[in-house]
Amino acid sequence: MTTRIVRACFAVWLAVLTAVYYLWPGLHVFTWGLIGLSGAAAIVLGVRAHRPTRALPWYLLAVALVFFVGGDIIYYAQEALKLDAPFPGPSDVLYLLVYPLLAAALTLFIRARSGEGNRAALLDALVPTVSLGLLSWVYMIAPYTRATELTLVEKAVSVAYPLGDVLALAMMIRLLTAAGRKPPAVSWLAASIVGVLVSDVVYGLGRLDSDWIVGGPIDLGWIVFYAGAGYAALHPSMIWLTDDRAPACTRVETGGRRLVLLSLATLIAPAVLLAEYLSGGVVDAPVIAAGSALMFLLVMGRVGDLLAEQRQTNLRETALRRANADLAAATTEDDIMAAVRAAVAMLMPAERRYELIVGEKTPLTDGGTVEFGVSLEPAPEYGFDNALHAVMILPGNPPQRGSIHLAAPTPTLRALRPAVQALFDQVTMVVERIGLAGEISRRDGEAYFRTLIQSASDVILIIGDDDRIRYASPSAATVFGWTDLTGTPLAMLIADTHHDALADALVRIRTERGHADGIDLTAVCADRRLLQVECGGRDLRADPTVAGVVLTVRDVTERRRLENDLAHQAFHDGLTGLANRVLFRDRLDHAFVLAESGAGELGVLFVDLDDFKEVNDTLGHAVGDQLLVAVGQRIAQAIGPGNTAARMGGDEFAILVAHAADASAAEEVAARIITALSTPVEVSDGLGGTHIVNGAASVGVATNHDATSPTELLRHADLALYLAKGAGKGTWQRYQSDLHTAMVERLELRTSLLEAIDARQFVLQYQPIVDITTQAVVGVESLVRWQHPERGLLGPYHFIDLAEESGAIVGVGAWVLGESLRQFAAWHAADPQLALGYVSVNVSARQFRTPGFVDQVRQAIADAGAQPGWLLLEITESLVLRDAEQVWADLRVLRDLGVRIAIDDFGTGYSSLSYLRQMPVDVLKIDKSFIDDIIASPQQRALVNAIVTLARNLDLTVVAEGIEDGAQRELLERMGCPYGQGYLFARPLWPAEIPPLLGAVGVAA
């Protein structure tokens, strides 16, 4: 029968007896005796079945149960016979003997579980013990001491019961706080003790109130006492309570649950004090104070132990780290032992005597086994009770078994065992590493080298004094294609062009240093292929095993090809194939030196594509890359032979015109480049479509006569490029010393432009837009000016291009939009009847393409408190046609909002008039260049008339810009052009000058 069945039968048996006990009170004496004796019998049965290492504590526990049930039987018998039960009586003697027996049994369990002692567990057990003892004193013991109706003996016996309970509770808590895993038997034993304590407490309180009766619910606690003790003994884990073979864990983990329980225990004393205070008076203040002080001292002692344990842990970790470093550098067994001794010395507590003994090595036979790990074994021969024993396998033939003993006091060994285990785990790995290294060294002999030569990819040749091959390694057939080279002249393997180099190399090897490396030759294969080979030679004629010159030949054909490819990549642009910045600078440095010595003129050109960013932004980087490739090809064709073209990065190219007769050569090259790039380029987008894009560029030219160094020459070319950009793009400019200051000022102006917005240096003027017939003002166009702190008021000509280049145009445009709306709203707020229909604001393409531009317009209108119909946005033709789908979608959103759209400078772009039917626009503004010649040129008149007529048919409003004399106004009026602006009507005005111009209400455009 298994113990599980026995435990089940025991549980059923006690359940039946308990039911009989409560259902038939007249059988109390018999059923109660059977319950108690069943628990004692179960303990004896469990000891016989499991045979624990120590049976004494279990027998003491069984005797305690017998004494307890004996006292109950005597008491129940007196009750059943209606005899007067004296107090104290025989049953009290048996009851009181139970507590020493329980304490003794639990003490033996504790010593077996915790070894010689465990201060941390003891302190953790004393805290709740003191707290519960305080409760026992206040509510159980003190009432008896103050009872005047009891004799001294009766008081002593009454007090002995709760003191016994406290003693049993203290021992049980001490057992539960022991370190390590708790076997199930401990839980059943704890339940048993708790059962008896609960019943004893309730019984004691009942006796104080004289309301306790036999057969009540309180008896269940004592039944649990009997059942729990018996069930614990029947469980197989009962042997762990007294098993000395398992190492005792000395470290107590202070987890969250334990901290909570300890915290609650320490709060019992103030809780009792508060309860007495609330009940009307503090009676036990000295006892409560003493209990609180004792618990405080226990807690502080526990904190001190934790700090000491932390320090010890840190010391052990430091010792293991140092040992790990020493073992990593160990190469011999002596190095390992030195590291082990140093580590043990650091791990061992100060002034604690110990012995470290290295056992004799013994051969390990094939059938031998080794139990690895660190074990605690008796070691009286070393002067201590126990020693830690570790085993390792030492390399050798045959392998050997080595052992190490660390002898010290047993508590010290138990504490150090985990650290020593970690140390010897490291030692085992190091020993295996050293053994592996030794095995590899042992195999590095003749067979190893023979295999190496047979499998080597390099060709090894032994050459005799007659320059014939006496030995060729098997790789020669793979490299050269010759099956047998023995006796072949070495010169037959080398191309004719390198015979002299081969002869020189052999002479150097035989007569000079005795070796040579890095000899580059060309070899001839059996199939007449040529290989690039690298040779190294050693003169081993004095070695009788070789008696010749040893040549090592390596095929480096692919490596040389790769080196050439890498060299080309290092000095050429990967996209266009032109020279890169490094190669260009190298050639420039050499050419500059030659030019300075009088070997001709030297010119440098910087080429930068115009509006290349717009190509990338609108058509994508793939199209941009294709454009760069096409531009590179056109530049290479335009510069002619003898000159160098390089891509410096992005869309910037450089050309080196060397050995020219005069400076005009560089200028001619610049002109050819401008011409070559003026034709649009057709490129593919990689998706099957093609695009016609503009590859026009600006070119800066500089010569060596303007510079004292290559660096200055490059800087001059760069300044000339900026000059070309500022001159309208699509042209070239040569550096001139008198323009240097102007270029520097331009760069300074570009830098300060970024700060102008935050510094509030921009101001707005407004030019009226009038009805051509009535000359009434119907609207204004806002014009930005820069109030420069040093240069005064600057017009757009001075900074708009710079703002476009630097990206500051986005911020400037946003400010102009917001300020224009704010000013227009201020005019209307000052005069609600103001006859002014709208304000026209220019928007750059870059600003319009900024993400969220539509939201910016909506927000600017809201911030100014303006109406959407007051705003007319002026955009360029190119913006409408590039990214037409997205741009038109944004324009439709703006028009739905109520904002009107105008195409500025209409007729100067490259749009088709047929697009006007589809464009989401409201107004066409005819560029001033058309108006200037409208009187003298019939063609211009016809063109302007066609635009006005087409706009009228498409229901678009027309505004003519740049009207400066009355004849132009009259001609436009006859054509039917409704609105115009220009100096004829008014120059740009400051905001305060606008309201006085307004007379009668004009017709809004």
Secondary structure as GFF3:
##gff-version 3
##sequence-region A 1 1005
A	DSSP	alpha_helix	3	23	.	.	.	ID=ss1
A	DSSP	three_ten_helix	25	27	.	.	.	ID=ss2
A	DSSP	alpha_helix	28	50	.	.	.	ID=ss3
A	DSSP	alpha_helix	56	80	.	.	.	ID=ss4
A	DSSP	alpha_helix	90	114	.	.	.	ID=ss5
A	DSSP	alpha_helix	119	136	.	.	.	ID=ss6
A	DSSP	pi_helix	137	141	.	.	.	ID=ss7
A	DSSP	alpha_helix	142	146	.	.	.	ID=ss8
A	DSSP	alpha_helix	152	176	.	.	.	ID=ss9
A	DSSP	alpha_helix	184	209	.	.	.	ID=ss10
A	DSSP	alpha_helix	219	234	.	.	.	ID=ss11
A	DSSP	three_ten_helix	236	242	.	.	.	ID=ss12
A	DSSP	alpha_helix	256	266	.	.	.	ID=ss13
A	DSSP	alpha_helix	268	279	.	.	.	ID=ss14
A	DSSP	alpha_helix	285	328	.	.	.	ID=ss15
A	DSSP	alpha_helix	333	347	.	.	.	ID=ss16
A	DSSP	beta_strand	355	358	.	.	.	ID=ss17
A	DSSP	beta_strand	362	363	.	.	.	ID=ss18
A	DSSP	beta_strand	374	378	.	.	.	ID=ss19
A	DSSP	three_ten_helix	380	382	.	.	.	ID=ss20
A	DSSP	beta_strand	386	394	.	.	.	ID=ss21
A	DSSP	beta_strand	400	408	.	.	.	ID=ss22
A	DSSP	alpha_helix	410	443	.	.	.	ID=ss23
A	DSSP	alpha_helix	446	455	.	.	.	ID=ss24
A	DSSP	beta_strand	459	463	.	.	.	ID=ss25
A	DSSP	beta_strand	469	472	.	.	.	ID=ss26
A	DSSP	alpha_helix	475	480	.	.	.	ID=ss27
A	DSSP	three_ten_helix	490	493	.	.	.	ID=ss28
A	DSSP	three_ten_helix	496	498	.	.	.	ID=ss29
A	DSSP	alpha_helix	499	511	.	.	.	ID=ss30
A	DSSP	beta_strand	515	524	.	.	.	ID=ss31
A	DSSP	beta_strand	530	540	.	.	.	ID=ss32
A	DSSP	beta_strand	548	555	.	.	.	ID=ss33
A	DSSP	alpha_helix	557	571	.	.	.	ID=ss34
A	DSSP	alpha_helix	581	596	.	.	.	ID=ss35
A	DSSP	beta_strand	601	609	.	.	.	ID=ss36
A	DSSP	alpha_helix	612	619	.	.	.	ID=ss37
A	DSSP	alpha_helix	621	639	.	.	.	ID=ss38
A	DSSP	beta_strand	644	649	.	.	.	ID=ss39
A	DSSP	beta_strand	652	660	.	.	.	ID=ss40
A	DSSP	alpha_helix	664	678	.	.	.	ID=ss41
A	DSSP	beta_strand	681	684	.	.	.	ID=ss42
A	DSSP	beta_strand	690	693	.	.	.	ID=ss43
A	DSSP	beta_strand	697	703	.	.	.	ID=ss44
A	DSSP	three_ten_helix	704	706	.	.	.	ID=ss45
A	DSSP	alpha_helix	710	726	.	.	.	ID=ss46
A	DSSP	beta_strand	732	734	.	.	.	ID=ss47
A	DSSP	three_ten_helix	737	739	.	.	.	ID=ss48
A	DSSP	alpha_helix	740	756	.	.	.	ID=ss49
A	DSSP	beta_strand	762	771	.	.	.	ID=ss50
A	DSSP	beta_strand	777	788	.	.	.	ID=ss51
A	DSSP	beta_strand	792	794	.	.	.	ID=ss52
A	DSSP	alpha_helix	796	806	.	.	.	ID=ss53
A	DSSP	alpha_helix	809	830	.	.	.	ID=ss54
A	DSSP	beta_strand	838	842	.	.	.	ID=ss55
A	DSSP	alpha_helix	845	848	.	.	.	ID=ss56
A	DSSP	alpha_helix	853	864	.	.	.	ID=ss57
A	DSSP	three_ten_helix	868	870	.	.	.	ID=ss58
A	DSSP	beta_strand	871	875	.	.	.	ID=ss59
A	DSSP	alpha_helix	877	881	.	.	.	ID=ss60
A	DSSP	alpha_helix	884	897	.	.	.	ID=ss61
A	DSSP	beta_strand	900	906	.	.	.	ID=ss62
A	DSSP	three_ten_helix	913	917	.	.	.	ID=ss63
A	DSSP	beta_strand	923	926	.	.	.	ID=ss64
A	DSSP	alpha_helix	928	932	.	.	.	ID=ss65
A	DSSP	alpha_helix	938	953	.	.	.	ID=ss66
A	DSSP	beta_strand	957	960	.	.	.	ID=ss67
A	DSSP	alpha_helix	966	975	.	.	.	ID=ss68
A	DSSP	beta_strand	979	980	.	.	.	ID=ss69
A	DSSP	three_ten_helix	991	993	.	.	.	ID=ss70
A	DSSP	alpha_helix	994	997	.	.	.	ID=ss71
###
